[in-house]
Amino acid sequence: MAPLQKIPIPRTLGLLHCVLVGVLLFRLAVLLKFSASPFFAPGAGDMRFYDDWAKRILHGQFTDHLAFFGLPLYPCFLALLYKIFGYTPFVAALFQALADALTAALIYRISSAVFGESRTTARADKSSSWIDRHRGQVVGVAAAAAWALFVPAQAYSLVVMPTAFAVAVFWLVIAWVIKHPLMPGPAGWMIVGGGVGLAATGVATILFALPILLAAIFLRPAQTTNRPTQLPSRVVAVLLLLVGVGVGTAPCWIHNSLVACDPVFLSAHSGINFWIGNNPAANGYPNFPAGMRAEQASMLQDSTALAETEIGHPLRRSEVSAFWSGKARAYIVARPGTWIRLLWRKTLNFWNAFEYDDLGVIIKLRQSGVIWPGLHFGVVAALAIPGIVLALRAFPATGWILAGVLAQMVSVLPVFVTERYRLAAVPGLLIFAAFGLTHLGQSCSAGRFSTLALYFVVLVAGTAFVSKPQTDPALWALPAYTAGRQALDSGDFARAEQQLQRARDYVPDNPEINFALGNLRLAQGSRAEAKSFYELVLRLNPKHKGALNNLGLLALDENQPAIARQYFQRALEQDSQDGKTFYLLAKAQLAMGDFQDARISVERALERERDQAEYRQLKEEIGRRAHE
């Protein structure tokens, strides 16, 4: 019998698969730890917003006949998973882990493509080093491994958020551009445009890949040498790309126009985000105006209520968005110099090592031991800057990678900088950082002192640039506040006390920090101190729903139902859709003997949360006592 022939497997393909599988296994190990943590269920914030939306879709409520506030692709995806696998965040996180592994594979693929362009020449030169012959693979593996260890990527691959998918899709577009040295045919642009448009119904910043695609249309050499036909073919490519985007985004604009009868392209939350990022108190990070809560569901209610109060009549969601956009534009027109300085501050914030985790995801998962220690943005950015300088000189194709990084930076300038918003720039920065370190090693071994000097000069300058300290005390307080909230939620009262008091030392008049301290005192059994903190919160922000509800609960426990009713009614003025507050109001009204109003309130609670057994029990108790 003839021996079996060994089938040759290309080395690049093998390494690509190893990167994909290796990062996926690493993410799965983190996911298993996360599934056993107290933060596994989406309990609050934007994670709860997406989860609640998915559950409404799962129960048959596909639309509320209003323009979207938030993008629908991800909650639809969650609803599909819940339908197939049952209600569990684990499967969603599993798919996100796969998307993160795909990002690592794309990092490797892009590195191999742009740094392997001189491989043939290097192989012909027998004196070339092993690194010269395999630079693309070395840079790709190192950058992909760094992505696996990047702490924000670990965190956002776990929680119920579309971030991991958005990063993967964006760099898939960059990889597609790099893969085609000649301009693709018309069908390719139509398909890519449709993919970008569909992805934009999940995360709108993917649309900032369009300038890169348009640049590729006009900068890539055409497949034909017939010059008179090149310009028309490029114009056709642009039109097909835009048609594809229109088709991909159709689920949003068709729903908003025909179902909601409201002319909104994607989502009506763009106006309030634009105002939060461009107002007299803006600092380049999320800085919500007084009376505005940060969670997406609450922001919808608050932004609508504030706009309608100022205008004096009910508004459609497009009109609410236009109201806030108009305020932002008025600020820009009135103070153009201040606004330009604000844009520069946002640019500095984008590159700064300070980690603004608006959802508190990273610090919670890090302190609870779910995610592994690893790299953070400041280190990556500092190492990437000299890599950019060196790479652009020797490998012009890396300009597409830099374009991807800059597109992500530009995408945050109209709004504000957060860690999840700049996460999509990190794969490109990791490629530059890995190349710079590889080039540094080669220069050391070859004794190229001029290159070494250039690298370290740029590294020192880049490090100084990204490590410039923030001067706003509220930013210093944020990590301590987040850590204190996490400790309070986990029952570690001593650590919660330490962290929350540290945060309060920075900003003693912050309502949220004082509210958290009130919750801590309540958990410790010190009701009088808790009440003092809640009253302080209301002096700082009279519309703080949490403080109103908690003061109402304390009044109920102290057998003061009339006072409790006033607090709950004030809370409902801030959020008229909260079933829990209607339930508490019904309890206060029942304690006062007001059976009719109590019945109305508990029915409103059940309208909003039908599955709450305690609401049904209270309704039965009201009916029973009304007939006694």
C-alpha positions as CSV (number, residue, x, y, z in Angstrom):
1,M,0.0,0.0,0.0
2,A,1.3,3.4,-1.0
3,P,1.9,5.7,1.9
4,L,-0.6,8.5,2.4
5,Q,0.5,11.8,1.0
6,K,0.7,14.6,3.5
7,I,-1.7,17.4,2.5
8,P,0.2,20.7,2.8
9,I,-1.6,23.2,4.9
10,P,-0.6,26.9,4.4
11,R,1.1,28.2,7.5
12,T,-1.0,31.4,7.4
13,L,-4.2,29.5,7.5
14,G,-3.0,27.4,10.3
15,L,-2.0,30.3,12.4
16,L,-5.2,32.1,11.6
17,H,-7.2,29.2,13.0
18,C,-5.0,29.0,16.1
19,V,-5.6,32.6,16.8
20,L,-9.3,32.2,16.4
21,V,-9.6,29.1,18.5
22,G,-7.1,30.4,21.1
23,V,-8.9,33.7,21.8
24,L,-12.3,32.0,21.7
25,L,-11.1,29.5,24.4
26,F,-9.8,32.3,26.5
27,R,-13.1,34.2,26.2
28,L,-15.0,31.1,27.1
29,A,-12.9,30.6,30.2
30,V,-13.8,34.1,31.3
31,L,-17.4,33.5,30.4
32,L,-17.6,30.5,32.7
33,K,-16.3,32.6,35.5
34,F,-18.8,35.3,34.7
35,S,-21.8,32.9,34.6
36,A,-21.1,32.2,38.3
37,S,-20.9,35.9,39.3
38,P,-23.7,38.0,40.8
39,F,-23.4,40.3,37.7
40,F,-24.4,37.7,35.2
41,A,-28.1,38.8,34.9
42,P,-28.5,42.2,33.3
43,G,-29.7,44.0,36.3
44,A,-29.6,47.7,35.4
45,G,-28.5,50.4,33.0
46,D,-28.2,49.9,29.2
47,M,-27.9,46.1,29.7
48,R,-31.3,46.0,31.3
49,F,-32.6,48.3,28.5
50,Y,-31.6,45.8,25.8
51,D,-32.8,42.8,27.8
52,D,-36.2,44.3,28.5
53,W,-36.6,45.3,24.9
54,A,-35.7,41.7,23.8
55,K,-38.3,40.2,26.2
56,R,-41.0,42.5,24.8
57,I,-40.2,41.3,21.3
58,L,-40.2,37.7,22.6
59,H,-43.7,38.2,24.0
60,G,-45.0,39.5,20.7
61,Q,-44.6,43.3,21.2
62,F,-42.6,44.0,18.1
63,T,-43.3,47.8,18.1
64,D,-44.8,50.5,20.3
65,H,-45.7,52.4,17.2
66,L,-43.2,55.1,18.0
67,A,-39.9,55.9,16.4
68,F,-37.0,53.8,17.7
69,F,-35.2,55.2,20.7
70,G,-32.1,53.0,20.6
71,L,-31.3,50.6,17.8
72,P,-33.3,47.5,17.2
73,L,-30.9,44.9,15.7
74,Y,-29.3,43.7,19.0
75,P,-32.6,43.3,21.0
76,C,-34.0,41.4,18.0
77,F,-31.0,39.2,18.0
78,L,-31.4,38.6,21.8
79,A,-35.1,37.8,21.3
80,L,-34.2,35.2,18.7
81,L,-31.7,33.6,21.0
82,Y,-34.2,33.6,23.9
83,K,-36.8,32.0,21.6
84,I,-34.4,29.2,20.5
85,F,-32.4,28.6,23.7
86,G,-34.7,29.9,26.5
87,Y,-34.1,33.0,28.5
88,T,-30.4,33.1,29.4
89,P,-27.7,35.7,28.9
90,F,-25.1,32.9,28.5
91,V,-25.9,32.2,24.8
92,A,-25.7,35.9,23.9
93,A,-22.3,36.1,25.6
94,L,-21.2,33.0,23.8
95,F,-21.9,34.6,20.4
96,Q,-20.1,37.8,21.6
97,A,-17.1,35.7,22.6
98,L,-17.1,34.3,19.0
99,A,-17.3,37.9,17.6
100,D,-14.4,38.9,19.8
101,A,-12.4,35.9,18.6
102,L,-13.3,36.9,15.0
103,T,-11.8,40.4,15.8
104,A,-8.6,38.7,16.9
105,A,-8.5,36.7,13.7
106,L,-9.1,39.9,11.7
107,I,-6.2,41.6,13.6
108,Y,-4.0,38.7,12.5
109,R,-5.3,38.7,8.9
110,I,-4.8,42.5,8.5
111,S,-1.3,42.3,10.0
112,S,-0.3,39.5,7.7
113,A,-1.6,41.4,4.7
114,V,0.0,44.8,5.3
115,F,3.4,43.6,6.8
116,G,3.8,40.7,4.5
117,E,3.9,42.9,1.4
118,S,7.8,42.7,1.2
119,R,7.9,38.9,2.1
120,T,9.0,37.8,-1.4
121,T,11.9,40.2,-1.4
122,A,12.9,39.2,2.1
123,R,12.9,35.5,1.1
124,A,15.1,36.2,-1.9
125,D,17.6,37.8,0.4
126,K,19.2,34.9,2.2
127,S,20.7,37.3,4.7
128,S,17.3,38.5,5.9
129,S,16.3,37.6,9.4
130,W,13.5,35.3,10.4
131,I,11.6,38.3,11.6
132,D,11.9,39.9,8.2
133,R,10.5,36.9,6.6
134,H,7.6,36.4,9.0
135,R,7.0,40.0,10.2
136,G,3.3,39.9,9.4
137,Q,2.6,36.6,11.3
138,V,4.7,37.8,14.4
139,V,2.9,41.2,14.5
140,G,-0.5,39.5,14.0
141,V,-0.1,36.9,16.7
142,A,1.3,39.4,19.2
143,A,-1.5,41.9,18.5
144,A,-4.2,39.2,18.6
145,A,-2.9,38.0,22.0
146,A,-2.9,41.5,23.3
147,W,-6.5,41.8,22.2
148,A,-7.4,38.7,24.2
149,L,-5.8,40.3,27.3
150,F,-7.2,43.8,26.7
151,V,-9.3,44.4,29.8
152,P,-12.2,46.4,28.3
153,A,-12.6,43.9,25.5
154,Q,-12.8,41.1,28.0
155,A,-15.5,43.0,29.9
156,Y,-17.7,44.0,27.0
157,S,-17.6,40.6,25.4
158,L,-19.5,39.4,28.4
159,V,-22.3,41.8,29.2
160,V,-25.6,42.2,27.2
161,M,-24.3,44.9,24.9
162,P,-23.7,45.0,21.1
163,T,-20.1,46.3,21.5
164,A,-18.3,43.1,20.5
165,F,-20.3,42.7,17.3
166,A,-19.7,46.4,16.3
167,V,-15.9,46.0,16.7
168,A,-15.8,42.9,14.7
169,V,-17.9,44.3,11.8
170,F,-15.9,47.5,11.6
171,W,-12.6,45.7,11.3
172,L,-14.1,43.2,8.9
173,V,-14.8,46.2,6.6
174,I,-11.1,47.4,7.0
175,A,-9.9,43.9,6.3
176,W,-12.0,43.8,3.1
177,V,-10.6,47.1,1.9
178,I,-7.0,45.9,2.5
179,K,-7.7,42.5,0.9
180,H,-8.6,44.1,-2.4
181,P,-5.6,45.9,-3.9
182,L,-7.7,46.5,-7.0
183,M,-11.2,48.1,-6.9
184,P,-13.8,45.3,-6.7
185,G,-16.7,44.9,-9.0
186,P,-20.1,46.6,-8.5
187,A,-21.6,43.6,-6.7
188,G,-19.0,43.8,-4.0
189,W,-19.8,47.4,-3.1
190,M,-23.5,46.7,-3.0
191,I,-23.0,43.8,-0.6
192,V,-20.6,45.7,1.6
193,G,-22.9,48.7,1.7
194,G,-25.8,46.4,2.7
195,G,-23.7,44.8,5.5
196,V,-22.6,48.2,6.8
197,G,-26.2,49.5,6.7
198,L,-27.6,46.4,8.5
199,A,-24.8,46.7,11.2
200,A,-25.8,50.4,11.6
201,T,-29.2,49.2,12.9
202,G,-27.3,47.8,15.8
203,V,-24.5,50.4,16.3
204,A,-24.7,53.5,14.3
205,T,-21.0,54.4,14.5
206,I,-20.3,51.7,11.9
207,L,-21.4,54.3,9.4
208,F,-18.0,56.1,10.0
209,A,-16.5,53.3,7.9
210,L,-18.2,54.9,4.8
211,P,-15.5,57.6,4.3
212,I,-12.9,54.8,4.2
213,L,-14.9,52.8,1.7
214,L,-15.4,56.0,-0.4
215,A,-11.7,56.6,-0.3
216,A,-11.0,53.1,-1.4
217,I,-13.3,53.6,-4.4
218,F,-11.3,56.5,-5.7
219,L,-7.8,55.5,-4.5
220,R,-7.7,51.9,-5.5
221,P,-6.4,51.1,-9.0
222,A,-9.2,50.0,-11.4
223,Q,-9.2,46.4,-12.8
224,T,-9.3,47.9,-16.3
225,T,-6.6,50.1,-17.8
226,N,-9.2,51.9,-19.9
227,R,-9.1,55.3,-18.3
228,P,-12.2,56.8,-19.9
229,T,-14.3,54.0,-18.2
230,Q,-12.7,54.4,-14.8
231,L,-14.6,57.5,-13.5
232,P,-18.1,56.2,-14.5
233,S,-17.3,52.9,-12.8
234,R,-16.2,54.6,-9.6
235,V,-19.3,56.7,-9.6
236,V,-21.5,53.6,-10.1
237,A,-19.6,52.0,-7.2
238,V,-20.4,55.0,-4.9
239,L,-24.1,54.8,-5.9
240,L,-24.2,51.0,-5.3
241,L,-22.5,51.4,-1.9
242,L,-25.0,54.0,-0.8
243,V,-27.9,52.0,-2.2
244,G,-26.6,49.1,-0.1
245,V,-26.5,51.2,3.0
246,G,-30.1,52.4,2.4
247,V,-31.3,48.8,2.0
248,G,-29.4,47.6,5.1
249,T,-30.8,50.4,7.2
250,A,-34.3,49.9,5.8
251,P,-35.7,48.1,8.9
252,C,-35.2,51.3,10.9
253,W,-36.3,54.0,8.5
254,I,-39.2,52.1,7.1
255,H,-40.5,51.3,10.6
256,N,-40.1,54.9,11.7
257,S,-41.7,56.4,8.6
258,L,-44.5,53.9,7.9
259,V,-45.3,52.3,11.3
260,A,-44.5,55.2,13.7
261,C,-45.2,57.9,11.1
262,D,-42.2,59.8,12.4
263,P,-39.3,60.8,10.1
264,V,-36.4,59.3,11.9
265,F,-33.5,57.7,10.0
266,L,-32.2,55.3,12.6
267,S,-33.0,56.3,16.2
268,A,-34.4,59.3,18.0
269,H,-31.8,59.3,20.7
270,S,-29.2,61.1,18.6
271,G,-30.5,64.5,19.5
272,I,-30.1,64.1,23.2
273,N,-26.7,62.5,22.8
274,F,-25.7,65.5,20.7
275,W,-26.8,67.9,23.4
276,I,-25.1,66.0,26.2
277,G,-21.8,66.2,24.2
278,N,-22.3,69.9,23.2
279,N,-23.6,72.1,25.9
280,P,-22.1,74.8,28.2
281,A,-21.3,72.1,30.9
282,A,-19.9,69.5,28.5
283,N,-16.4,68.2,29.4
284,G,-15.9,65.6,26.7
285,Y,-17.3,62.8,28.7
286,P,-20.9,62.0,29.5
287,N,-22.1,65.0,31.7
288,F,-25.8,64.7,32.0
289,P,-27.8,67.9,32.6
290,A,-29.7,68.3,35.9
291,G,-32.8,66.2,36.0
292,M,-31.5,63.8,33.3
293,R,-30.6,60.1,34.2
294,A,-28.0,58.2,32.4
295,E,-29.7,54.9,31.8
296,Q,-31.1,54.7,28.2
297,A,-34.7,54.0,29.3
298,S,-34.6,56.8,31.9
299,M,-33.0,59.1,29.4
300,L,-35.9,58.6,27.0
301,Q,-38.4,59.6,29.7
302,D,-36.4,62.5,31.0
303,S,-35.4,64.0,27.7
304,T,-39.0,63.8,26.5
305,A,-40.5,65.2,29.7
306,L,-38.0,68.1,29.8
307,A,-38.5,69.0,26.1
308,E,-42.3,68.8,26.4
309,T,-42.3,71.0,29.6
310,E,-40.2,73.6,27.8
311,I,-42.2,73.5,24.6
312,G,-45.6,73.3,26.4
313,H,-47.2,70.4,24.5
314,P,-46.6,66.7,23.7
315,L,-43.9,65.9,21.1
316,R,-43.1,63.1,18.7
317,R,-39.8,61.5,19.2
318,S,-38.4,63.1,16.1
319,E,-39.4,66.5,17.6
320,V,-37.8,65.7,20.9
321,S,-34.6,64.8,19.1
322,A,-34.8,68.0,17.0
323,F,-35.4,70.0,20.2
324,W,-32.1,68.8,21.8
325,S,-30.2,69.0,18.5
326,G,-31.4,72.6,18.1
327,K,-30.1,73.5,21.6
328,A,-26.7,72.0,20.8
329,R,-26.5,73.8,17.5
330,A,-27.5,77.1,19.1
331,Y,-24.7,76.6,21.7
332,I,-22.2,75.9,18.9
333,V,-23.3,78.9,16.9
334,A,-23.2,81.2,19.9
335,R,-19.8,80.0,21.2
336,P,-17.8,78.7,18.3
337,G,-14.4,79.2,20.0
338,T,-15.5,77.4,23.1
339,W,-16.9,74.6,21.0
340,I,-13.6,74.2,19.1
341,R,-11.8,73.9,22.4
342,L,-14.4,71.3,23.4
343,L,-13.6,69.3,20.3
344,W,-9.9,69.4,21.1
345,R,-10.7,68.3,24.7
346,K,-12.7,65.3,23.3
347,T,-9.7,64.5,21.1
348,L,-7.4,64.5,24.1
349,N,-9.9,62.4,26.1
350,F,-10.0,59.9,23.3
351,W,-6.2,59.3,23.5
352,N,-6.0,59.8,27.3
353,A,-5.2,56.9,29.6
354,F,-8.1,57.8,31.8
355,E,-10.7,55.0,31.6
356,Y,-14.3,56.4,31.6
357,D,-16.4,53.3,32.0
358,D,-19.9,54.9,32.0
359,L,-21.6,51.6,32.8
360,G,-19.2,50.5,35.5
361,V,-18.8,47.2,33.8
362,I,-15.0,47.0,33.8
363,I,-14.4,47.8,37.5
364,K,-17.2,45.5,38.6
365,L,-15.9,42.5,36.7
366,R,-12.3,43.2,37.6
367,Q,-12.9,43.6,41.3
368,S,-15.1,40.5,41.4
369,G,-12.3,38.5,39.8
370,V,-14.2,37.7,36.6
371,I,-11.9,39.1,34.0
372,W,-8.1,38.6,34.0
373,P,-5.5,41.3,34.6
374,G,-4.3,42.7,31.3
375,L,-3.7,45.7,29.1
376,H,-5.5,49.0,29.3
377,F,-5.9,51.8,26.8
378,G,-3.2,54.1,28.0
379,V,-0.4,51.5,27.5
380,V,-1.7,50.5,24.1
381,A,-2.0,54.1,22.9
382,A,1.5,55.0,24.1
383,L,3.1,52.0,22.4
384,A,1.0,52.5,19.2
385,I,2.1,56.1,18.5
386,P,5.8,55.3,17.7
387,G,4.5,52.2,15.8
388,I,2.3,54.5,13.6
389,V,5.3,56.7,12.8
390,L,7.5,53.7,11.9
391,A,4.9,51.7,10.0
392,L,3.7,54.5,7.7
393,R,7.2,55.0,6.5
394,A,7.9,51.4,5.5
395,F,4.4,50.0,4.9
396,P,2.0,52.5,3.2
397,A,-0.9,50.0,3.4
398,T,-1.0,50.6,7.1
399,G,-2.6,53.9,6.2
400,W,-5.9,52.0,6.0
401,I,-5.4,50.8,9.6
402,L,-4.7,54.4,10.7
403,A,-7.8,55.5,8.8
404,G,-9.9,53.0,10.9
405,V,-8.5,54.3,14.1
406,L,-9.1,58.0,13.2
407,A,-12.6,57.2,11.9
408,Q,-13.4,55.8,15.4
409,M,-12.0,58.9,17.0
410,V,-14.1,61.2,14.7
411,S,-17.2,59.2,15.5
412,V,-17.1,60.2,19.2
413,L,-16.4,63.9,18.6
414,P,-20.1,64.8,17.9
415,V,-21.0,63.3,21.3
416,F,-18.6,62.2,24.1
417,V,-15.9,59.7,24.9
418,T,-16.4,56.5,26.9
419,E,-14.4,53.3,27.1
420,R,-16.9,51.3,25.0
421,Y,-17.1,54.1,22.3
422,R,-13.3,54.0,21.7
423,L,-13.0,50.2,22.0
424,A,-13.3,49.8,18.2
425,A,-10.1,51.8,17.7
426,V,-8.1,49.4,19.8
427,P,-7.5,46.6,17.3
428,G,-5.7,49.0,15.0
429,L,-3.7,50.5,17.8
430,L,-2.6,47.0,18.9
431,I,-1.4,46.3,15.4
432,F,0.7,49.4,15.4
433,A,2.0,48.7,19.0
434,A,3.0,45.2,18.1
435,F,4.8,46.3,14.9
436,G,6.6,49.0,16.9
437,L,7.9,46.6,19.5
438,T,8.9,44.1,16.8
439,H,10.7,46.8,14.8
440,L,12.4,47.9,18.1
441,G,13.7,44.4,18.7
442,Q,15.0,44.2,15.1
443,S,16.7,47.6,15.4
444,C,18.4,46.6,18.7
445,S,19.8,43.4,17.2
446,A,20.9,45.2,14.0
447,G,22.4,48.2,15.8
448,R,20.2,50.7,14.0
449,F,20.7,53.5,16.5
450,S,18.9,56.2,14.5
451,T,15.7,54.0,14.5
452,L,16.1,53.3,18.2
453,A,16.4,57.0,18.9
454,L,13.4,57.9,16.8
455,Y,11.3,55.2,18.5
456,F,12.1,56.3,22.0
457,V,11.7,60.0,21.3
458,V,8.2,59.4,19.9
459,L,7.5,56.9,22.7
460,V,8.3,59.5,25.4
461,A,6.3,62.2,23.6
462,G,3.3,59.7,23.1
463,T,3.5,58.6,26.7
464,A,3.4,62.2,27.9
465,F,0.4,62.9,25.6
466,V,-1.8,60.0,26.7
467,S,-0.9,60.2,30.4
468,K,-1.8,63.9,30.9
469,P,-3.7,63.9,34.2
470,Q,-7.4,64.8,34.3
471,T,-8.1,67.9,36.5
472,D,-11.9,67.4,37.0
473,P,-12.5,66.1,40.5
474,A,-15.7,64.4,39.3
475,L,-13.6,62.2,37.0
476,W,-11.3,61.3,39.9
477,A,-14.4,60.3,41.9
478,L,-15.8,58.0,39.2
479,P,-13.6,54.9,39.9
480,A,-14.1,55.1,43.6
481,Y,-17.9,55.6,43.2
482,T,-18.2,52.6,40.8
483,A,-16.1,50.5,43.2
484,G,-18.2,51.6,46.1
485,R,-21.4,50.7,44.3
486,Q,-20.1,47.3,43.4
487,A,-19.0,46.6,47.0
488,L,-22.5,47.7,48.2
489,D,-24.2,45.4,45.8
490,S,-22.0,42.5,46.9
491,G,-22.6,43.2,50.6
492,D,-19.0,44.3,51.4
493,F,-20.1,47.3,53.5
494,A,-16.6,48.2,54.8
495,R,-15.2,48.5,51.3
496,A,-18.3,50.4,50.1
497,E,-17.9,52.9,53.0
498,Q,-14.2,53.4,52.1
499,Q,-14.8,53.9,48.4
500,L,-17.9,56.0,48.6
501,Q,-16.5,58.3,51.2
502,R,-13.4,58.7,49.0
503,A,-15.7,59.6,46.1
504,R,-17.6,62.1,48.2
505,D,-14.3,63.8,49.3
506,Y,-13.8,64.7,45.6
507,V,-17.3,65.9,44.9
508,P,-19.4,66.3,48.1
509,D,-22.4,67.8,46.2
510,N,-22.8,64.9,43.8
511,P,-26.4,63.5,44.1
512,E,-25.5,60.0,43.0
513,I,-22.7,59.6,45.5
514,N,-24.8,60.8,48.4
515,F,-27.7,58.6,47.2
516,A,-25.3,55.6,47.3
517,L,-24.2,56.5,50.8
518,G,-27.9,56.7,51.8
519,N,-28.4,53.2,50.5
520,L,-25.3,52.1,52.4
521,R,-26.7,53.5,55.7
522,L,-30.0,51.9,55.0
523,A,-28.4,48.5,54.4
524,Q,-26.4,49.0,57.7
525,G,-29.7,49.7,59.6
526,S,-29.1,53.4,60.2
527,R,-32.4,54.7,59.0
528,A,-32.0,58.2,60.3
529,E,-28.7,58.7,58.5
530,A,-30.1,57.2,55.4
531,K,-33.0,59.6,55.5
532,S,-30.6,62.5,55.9
533,F,-28.6,61.5,52.9
534,Y,-31.8,61.1,50.8
535,E,-33.0,64.5,51.9
536,L,-29.6,66.0,50.9
537,V,-30.0,64.3,47.5
538,L,-33.4,66.0,47.0
539,R,-31.9,69.4,47.9
540,L,-29.2,68.8,45.2
541,N,-31.7,67.3,42.7
542,P,-35.4,67.7,43.6
543,K,-36.3,65.3,40.8
544,H,-34.2,62.3,41.9
545,K,-36.5,59.4,41.6
546,G,-34.5,57.0,43.7
547,A,-34.4,59.3,46.7
548,L,-38.1,60.0,46.4
549,N,-38.9,56.3,46.3
550,N,-36.7,55.5,49.3
551,L,-38.0,58.3,51.4
552,G,-41.5,57.1,50.5
553,L,-40.6,53.6,51.7
554,L,-39.1,55.0,54.9
555,A,-42.3,56.9,55.5
556,L,-44.4,53.8,54.9
557,D,-42.3,51.9,57.4
558,E,-42.8,54.7,59.9
559,N,-46.6,54.5,59.4
560,Q,-46.8,57.9,57.6
561,P,-48.7,56.8,54.5
562,A,-49.8,60.4,53.6
563,I,-46.1,61.5,53.4
564,A,-45.2,58.3,51.6
565,R,-47.9,59.0,49.0
566,Q,-46.5,62.5,48.3
567,Y,-43.0,61.0,47.7
568,F,-44.3,58.3,45.4
569,Q,-46.5,60.8,43.4
570,R,-43.4,63.0,42.9
571,A,-41.4,60.0,41.8
572,L,-44.1,59.1,39.2
573,E,-43.8,62.7,37.8
574,Q,-40.3,61.7,36.9
575,D,-41.1,58.2,35.5
576,S,-44.8,57.5,34.8
577,Q,-44.0,54.1,33.5
578,D,-42.4,52.6,36.6
579,G,-44.7,49.7,37.8
580,K,-42.8,49.4,41.1
581,T,-43.6,53.0,42.1
582,F,-47.3,52.6,41.2
583,Y,-47.3,49.5,43.4
584,L,-45.8,51.4,46.3
585,L,-48.2,54.2,45.8
586,A,-51.1,51.7,46.0
587,K,-49.7,50.4,49.3
588,A,-49.6,54.0,50.7
589,Q,-53.2,54.6,49.5
590,L,-54.4,51.4,51.0
591,A,-52.8,52.3,54.3
592,M,-54.8,55.5,54.2
593,G,-58.0,53.7,53.5
594,D,-58.3,55.1,49.9
595,F,-59.4,51.8,48.3
596,Q,-60.5,53.3,45.0
597,D,-57.2,55.1,44.2
598,A,-55.2,52.1,45.5
599,R,-57.1,49.9,43.1
600,I,-56.3,52.2,40.2
601,S,-52.6,52.4,41.1
602,V,-52.1,48.7,41.4
603,E,-53.9,48.1,38.1
604,R,-51.5,50.6,36.5
605,A,-48.6,48.7,38.1
606,L,-49.9,45.4,36.6
607,E,-50.3,47.1,33.2
608,R,-46.6,47.7,33.2
609,E,-45.4,44.5,34.9
610,R,-48.0,41.7,34.5
611,D,-45.8,39.0,35.9
612,Q,-45.3,40.4,39.4
613,A,-47.1,38.1,41.9
614,E,-46.8,40.7,44.7
615,Y,-48.8,43.2,42.6
616,R,-51.6,40.6,42.1
617,Q,-51.6,39.8,45.8
618,L,-51.9,43.5,46.7
619,K,-54.9,43.9,44.3
620,E,-56.6,41.0,46.0
621,E,-55.9,42.5,49.4
622,I,-57.4,45.8,48.3
623,G,-60.5,44.1,47.0
624,R,-60.9,42.1,50.2
625,R,-60.5,45.0,52.5
626,A,-62.8,47.2,50.4
627,H,-65.6,44.7,51.0
628,E,-65.0,44.2,54.7
